[in-house]
């Protein structure tokens, strides 16, 4: 495998601090991060953009809908496991978690969160040129124009993550195994 799991000792110097910070924050070094460290710029970019997305005005469950929509669409088993764990920590309804993991067109059990999923898919399908009806539908559930742009932010962050995870062949970490499959 051309992408080994790097450590603070083996990673490029510019990635070492970020690897150490992620390890300290999570209590372990995720393989996805250890492999992404081969490019300090990609690692730094993902950590920054995902932190910005986490701080946006979308509520936590709406953010997770965007992330899980990207994870299932791009077949990123690591992201599905990691964000299943996140949804579980947010006390998300099991039916919602199951529907998000399924990744099909079947509606989510929560209409408001389903509007986020539909809007995310519309942004992807149209390369951002969503039609007025799709935007109005999203806004009808109490979301704002700011939230619409934050969906785009999440798509960007998790396009980077899902594609990098697949490119590097990063496995699901032992700490997430219970949330995989």
Buried (B, 14 or more C-beta within 10 A) or exposed (E): EEBBBBBBEEBBEEBBEBBBEBBEEEEEBBBBBBBBBBBBEBBBBBBEBBEBBEEBEBBEBBBBBBBBBBBBBBEBBBBBBBBBBBBEEBEBBEEBBEBBBEBEEEEBEBEBBBBBBBBBBBBBEEEEEBEEEBBEBBBEBEBEEEBBEBBBBBBBBBBBBBEBBBEBEBBBBEBBEEBBE
